[in-house]
Amino acid sequence: MNKADLITRMAKKAKISQRAAGIALNEFTAGVTDALRRGDRVTLVGFGSFDVRKRAARKGRNPRTGATLNIPAKRVPRFRAGAALKNKVK
């Protein structure tokens, strides 16, 4: 399922226009992105939670040349599925 498929499904289930469903989905993703950027955690009970993890700096290797690289530390988003979602997927 891609974004367009999800928008179509949301519009049908909620009996709203595809434009309104698209706006709702875009605002949802923007809200989650803004919260993660601030370092907040977003929890959707029954679905899962989004948070940010810090990845430490480390040494890497270029597979083509074998040269050693310094990979800088960074923050990465993470999603953890909730128990209800895990049970529905089984």
Residue pairs with C-beta under 8 A, 6 or more apart in sequence:
1 9
3 25
6 25
7 18
7 21
7 22
7 25
8 18
8 21
10 16
10 21
10 24
10 25
11 17
11 18
11 20
11 21
14 21
16 24
31 42
32 42
32 50
35 41
35 42
35 50
36 42
36 50
36 51
36 52
36 77
39 52
41 49
41 50
41 51
42 49
42 50
42 51
43 49
43 50
44 82
45 82
46 82
46 84
46 85
47 81
47 82
47 84
47 85
48 79
48 80
48 81
48 82
48 85
49 79
49 80
49 82
50 77
50 78
50 79
51 77
51 78
51 80
52 75
52 76
52 77
52 78
53 75
53 76
53 77
53 78
54 73
54 74
54 75
55 73
55 74
55 75
55 76
56 73
57 70
57 71
57 72
57 73
58 71
59 68
59 69
59 70
59 71
60 68
60 69
60 70
60 71
61 67
61 68
61 69
62 68
62 69
81 89
